[in-house]
Amino acid sequence: MQNLLHNLNPEQHAAVTLPAESALILAGAGSGKTRVLTTRIAWLIQTGQISPSALMAVTFTNKAAKEMQARLSAMLPLNTRSMWIGTFHGLCNRLLRAHYRDASLPQTFQILDSQDQLSMVKRILKANQIDDDKYPPRNVVYFINSAKEQGLRAAKVTTHDPISRQLAELYGIYEQQCQRDGVVDFAELLLRTVELMSSNQPLREHYQARFKHILVDEFQDTNDLQYRWIKLMAGTSSAVLAVGDDDQSIYAFRGANVGNMASFEREFLVRHRIKLEQNYRSHGHILDAANALISNNTERLGKNLRTDAGQGELIRIQEAASDREESQWLVEQIKELTRQGIASNQIALLYRSNAQSRVLEHALFSASLPYRVYGGLRFFERAEIKHAIAYLQLMDNPHNDSAFLRVMNFPARGIGAKGQETLQDCARQQGISLYAAVPYLTGKVGTTLGGFVKLIEAARFETQMLTLPELVQRVLEMSTLIQHYQTEKEGADRVENLEQLVSAAALFIVEEGFPNDAPALLGPAGTAQPILVQGEGIQILDADAALSTLMSPLSAFLSHASLEAGDNQAQVGQDALQLMTVHSAKGLEFDAVFITGLEEGLFPHENSAREPGGLEEERRLMYVAITRARQRLFISFAQTRMLHGQIRYNTKSRFLNELPEENVKWLSPQVRQNWFAPPKSAWDSEPGNAGSASYQTRKEHIPTVIPTNPDGWRTGLSVRHAKFGEGIIIKLEGSAGNYRAHIQFYKLGLKVLDLNIAKLEKV
């Protein structure tokens, strides 16, 4: 027994050797909670307090369950595969298999994965002649799963209008179809088990008597239905050990209810709350900053991380003039870290929103630094971007069959597999492209495909004199891609990525030297011809010629997109930088971490202001980001950032003000709280990074004190408007008593207001 306990710290020892009653373990980041959980199980078994079959351990991922089983096998000679250790869904599946008759399921019931569930909903919509534009399949799936997670069957769903009534009706049809087919989806596994345990008293009492100890990992991430399931399995006689960290509850958008931890203490009459505060991951400056930040949340159970590893290096904070300079600074810092011997796979770049990855990926690609996007796809590999690129390829060359096939029915136009096959057969027989073969088709297929061809032709005509960013924006509108994703409940990230494609096009024009007004389709007017060199009696193109002399802006941009999508992707096992959202980083740790984009409206995200508890969840997300770092932590933000195709003027994140001065080192002059950034052209006439001479020179030309005019208005002044909210004056026009102000509002963008009419407050 002493072998199990001898390496535990006092708090871990107390948690492992708790008496047989319910308890709450507040396990801070890097405090060894997995070790505590597995050692607790082994100690209970080794001391004879329980048999392996009388214990249940619940995790949130299969990976965590397998790790727990592996650690237990190393501690004791156990057949862990027969033990009840698994995810909520896995354990519910096991229970339903054993009691399929009581659950009204066939013995061989099948489980629908997410894609299967979506396919079934699509079939139901088609069979019932429901317009899938008005009721997008993904929205219907979201409605069904949300209702199930609230414990509601179709007949119990409250409806308020024709749309919700139709969704409830579709939910009912879906339920009947699943029952006929003998299938269950993931949400159904949990709901069916809760219903079974609620209605079948003998079965409920059997399991409550069997499982004397129930251990639940990541308790802060449980939703209401999962908590209800735990209470049904435990009853009043079982000892439930809830292990979690309310400071790392970041999944409210998935239904997680951090309040379950307080409810658990109250409803299970918890007498023991143990805090695991000894951190084995990070140095002191990192932990002190994390503690100070999270202390600003009022709704928390409270703990304070500490370490014996020493204070380590100060947290570096960098202010960049633009997101481009931020990314260039990141590249230089990464190169320095690798020169110091830190492996690339131990360096993580974290961002709040997937859309931020584009400018980072571009900088890494340009610097030939291999990277891997963790838990997601690289920017140009994302489905929505590939769809948009396919439309752009048809702008450049309508006879591109691959692009034509990709988007001829996306968004859906009623062109089924049969119609596509007919078109391909026709094109093959005529020896022409799919685009050229459309006029040969008749009937409904010919009419529908003819409409798609007219769309492409209209887009080519309308955009022939537009610049590249304008063309990309117009194609996104005409293709209805943005409208399509706006109808999806979880389509906000995809819309952000599509809008970032406009930003990517604008940046590409600048970097490749195309004139700002160059038409994307016709090539840059007035530029030099490709350089030809005489040699061996032939003329050869000079390979050093710039893209702006060789290709139209659109053709060049499409080539660039293909290269970035295909090159520099780290291979399996290759040492590569790790890029990910902060949500994806939970549970991971790295020697060096960069947290990017610490700006108001981005991190904390602007949506947090609209949701109860939203700001506190954003702060928990920042806490998670900080505590991913072992040795080195870097934080950066930009005065201007191109998002959604527009320049945003930023103020630094409030979270930076919550970090103690003694734990941080500013690598650039610290900005004032309401500092504003002038238009990009004021300092960004040449590329550079935060440490370059050109950057410092440009910074010197930015006024630190801006004169106030007789009326009290000035650029850089923070103001509030009753309708538009808060913003910053970035430009004044006119004279005393007759001013027009260009104001960058945080949520609504740029507005021009007459100060004689507009009712503005000075903040």
Secondary structure, DSSP 4 states (H G I P E B T S, - for coil): -HHHHTT--HHHHHHHT--SS-EEEEE-TTS-HHHHHHHHHHHHHHTTS--GGGEEEEESSHHHHHHHHHHHHHHS---GGGSEEEEHHHHHHHHHHHTTTTTT--TT-EE--HHHHHHHHHHHHHHTT--TTTS-HHHHHHHHHHHHHTT--GGG----SHHHHHHHHHHHHHHHHHHHHTEE-HHHHHHHHHHHHHH-HHHHHHHHHH-SEEEESSGGG--HHHHHHHHHHHTTTSEEEEEE-GGG---GGGT--TTHHHHHHHHTT--EEEEE-B-SSS-HHHHHHHHHHHTT-SS------B-SS---SPEEEEEEEEHHHHHHHHHHHHHHHHHTT--GGGEEEEESSGGGHHHHHHHHHHTT--EEETTS--GGGSHHHHHHHHHHHHHH-TT-HHHHHHHTTSS--S--HHHHHHHHHHHHHHTS-HHHHGGG--HHHHHHHHHHHHHHHHHHHHTTTS-HHHHHHHHHHHTTHHHHHHTSTT-HHHHHHHHHHHHHHHHHHHHHT--TT--TTT--TTPPPPPEEEETTEEEE-TT--HHHHS-HHHHHHHHHHHHHHSSBPPTT---EEEEEHHHHTT--EEEEEE---BTBBTTBGGGGGSTTHHHHHHHHHHHHHTTEEEEEEEEEEEEEEETTEEEE--B-HHHHTS-GGGEEESSPPPPTT-----GGGT-SS---TTSHHHHHHHHTS-SS-PPPTTS--TT-EEEETTTEEEEEEEEEEETTEEEEEEEETTTEEEEEETTTS-EEE-
